[in-house]
Amino acid sequence: MPADLVTRFLAAPVMPAPDPWRPSQRPMISTGGLLGVGFAPHPETGRDLLLVASHNGLGLIDPVTGDRLARDDDGMAGWPDRSDLSCPGIGPITGTRVRMAGLLGGGLNRTARSGWTVRVVSPAWPAERVLLTADDNPWTGDAWWHIFHADVTELRAAGFSPSGSTLIVATTSDVTLWTRPD
């Protein structure tokens, strides 16, 4: 990474995500021992649902409200399926396999409709910074926002839901949520 970019990234303060992004009604969910996260659509409404896998089991979260919709303390028996890093769904997504991103690999969508992109940079490794960009190019433009700084816990995943309506950053200890209107 060129020295001028390192300097820019180190100097950038953490700031709120720009419009149309807004924090979830419960913007941070504590999840000790987080292993991975994945998205599935609600079978009736199509809204994003977030499946969180931790050492303590599985939780299903509504990203807009931050409410826990289902919990399975024994759900880790089926995760991960190493052939595709998927996990069994719980609650309203029971019977669905959910692709996961986290400790064992995988990844969330790094781009969303309307040109939004998430970038993870490490100008002072091991601390990682999550940048939200409007033009997919934080290297030359000014259309990027430093929205998260992982300097205490390890970053597990950062990205968008397949619908592009939810943005999350997951660390070993919590999940931070942003949403935008459809």
C-alpha positions in Angstrom: 0.0 0.0 0.0 1.5 3.4 -1.0 2.7 5.5 1.9 0.2 8.4 1.1 -2.7 5.9 1.4 -1.4 4.5 4.6 -1.3 8.1 6.0 -4.8 8.9 4.7 -6.3 5.7 6.2 -4.6 6.1 9.5 -5.8 9.8 9.8 -9.4 9.0 8.9 -11.7 9.0 11.9 -14.5 6.5 12.3 -17.7 8.2 11.0 -21.3 7.3 10.4 -22.2 5.7 7.2 -23.7 8.1 4.7 -27.3 8.2 3.4 -29.1 6.1 2.6 -27.4 3.8 5.2 -28.6 4.1 8.8 -27.7 2.1 11.9 -30.1 -0.8 12.8 -32.5 -0.1 15.6 -30.1 -2.1 17.7 -26.8 -1.3 15.9 -24.5 -3.7 17.8 -25.2 -7.3 18.8 -22.8 -8.8 21.4 -21.8 -12.3 20.4 -18.9 -13.7 22.3 -16.9 -16.3 20.4 -18.4 -15.4 17.0 -17.4 -18.0 14.3 -19.3 -16.9 11.3 -22.3 -15.1 9.8 -24.6 -15.6 6.8 -27.7 -14.2 5.2 -31.0 -15.9 4.2 -34.2 -14.3 3.0 -37.3 -14.7 5.2 -39.5 -17.3 3.5 -42.6 -15.2 3.7 -41.5 -11.6 3.4 -38.2 -11.9 1.6 -36.5 -9.6 4.2 -32.9 -10.2 5.1 -32.2 -12.5 8.1 -28.8 -12.8 9.6 -27.6 -16.2 11.0 -24.8 -15.9 13.5 -22.7 -18.9 14.6 -20.8 -18.8 17.8 -19.2 -21.2 20.2 -22.5 -21.1 22.0 -24.7 -22.1 19.1 -26.8 -20.3 16.4 -28.8 -17.2 16.5 -31.1 -15.7 13.9 -31.3 -11.9 13.8 -33.6 -9.4 12.1 -31.0 -6.9 10.9 -33.5 -4.0 10.8 -34.5 -4.2 14.4 -31.6 -6.2 15.8 -34.1 -8.6 17.4 -33.2 -12.3 17.9 -35.9 -14.3 16.1 -34.6 -17.8 17.0 -31.8 -19.5 19.0 -30.4 -23.0 18.9 -27.8 -23.7 21.6 -27.1 -27.1 20.0 -27.1 -25.9 16.4 -23.3 -26.2 15.9 -23.6 -29.9 15.2 -24.3 -29.2 11.5 -21.8 -26.5 11.0 -19.7 -26.0 9.1 -20.3 -28.2 6.1 -16.8 -27.9 4.8 -17.8 -28.5 1.2 -19.6 -25.2 1.0 -19.2 -23.5 4.4 -22.9 -23.7 5.0 -24.9 -24.0 8.2 -28.4 -25.3 8.9 -31.0 -22.6 9.2 -33.1 -22.2 12.4 -36.5 -20.7 13.2 -38.3 -19.5 10.0 -35.4 -20.7 7.8 -35.3 -24.3 9.2 -34.6 -26.7 6.3 -32.4 -24.1 4.5 -28.6 -24.2 4.3 -27.0 -20.8 4.8 -23.6 -20.0 3.3 -21.4 -18.6 6.0 -18.4 -16.3 6.2 -16.0 -16.1 9.1 -13.2 -17.9 10.9 -13.1 -20.8 8.4 -13.3 -18.7 5.2 -16.0 -17.7 2.9 -17.1 -14.2 2.3 -20.0 -11.8 2.2 -20.9 -9.7 -0.9 -18.4 -6.8 -1.1 -20.6 -4.8 -3.5 -24.3 -3.8 -3.5 -26.5 -2.1 -5.9 -26.0 1.6 -6.7 -22.2 1.2 -6.6 -21.7 0.7 -2.8 -18.5 -1.3 -1.9 -17.0 -2.5 1.3 -13.2 -2.6 1.6 -11.1 -3.9 4.5 -7.7 -2.2 4.8 -4.9 -2.8 7.3 -2.6 0.3 7.3 -1.5 -0.7 10.8 -1.8 -4.4 10.9 -3.3 -6.3 12.8 -5.9 -3.5 13.3 -8.3 -3.5 10.4 -10.5 -0.7 9.1 -13.7 -1.1 7.2 -14.3 1.5 4.5 -17.6 2.0 2.7 -17.1 3.5 -0.7 -19.6 5.0 -3.2 -17.5 4.5 -6.2 -15.4 1.3 -5.6 -12.2 3.3 -5.4 -11.0 4.5 -2.1 -7.5 4.7 -3.5 -7.9 7.8 -5.5 -11.3 9.5 -4.7 -12.8 11.1 -1.7 -16.1 9.1 -1.8 -15.2 6.7 1.1 -16.1 6.6 4.8 -14.2 4.8 7.6 -17.2 3.2 9.3 -15.5 0.6 11.6 -12.2 0.1 13.3 -11.3 -3.4 14.5 -8.4 -2.8 16.9 -9.5 -4.8 19.9 -11.2 -7.9 18.5 -10.5 -9.8 15.3 -12.5 -9.1 12.2 -14.4 -12.1 11.0 -16.5 -10.7 8.0 -17.6 -7.5 6.5 -20.1 -7.1 3.6 -23.6 -6.8 2.3 -26.6 -9.1 2.2 -27.4 -10.5 -1.2 -30.3 -8.1 -1.4 -27.9 -5.2 -0.8 -30.2 -3.8 1.9 -28.0 -4.8 4.9 -24.4 -4.1 5.7 -22.6 -5.8 8.5 -19.2 -6.0 10.2 -18.7 -9.1 12.4 -15.8 -9.5 14.9 -15.0 -12.2 17.4 -17.2 -10.3 19.9 -20.0 -8.6 18.1 -21.9 -7.8 14.9 -22.5 -4.1 13.8 -25.5 -3.6 11.6 -26.6 -0.9 9.0 -29.6 -1.0 6.8 -31.1 1.0 4.0 -34.6 1.3 2.5 -35.3 -1.1 -0.3 
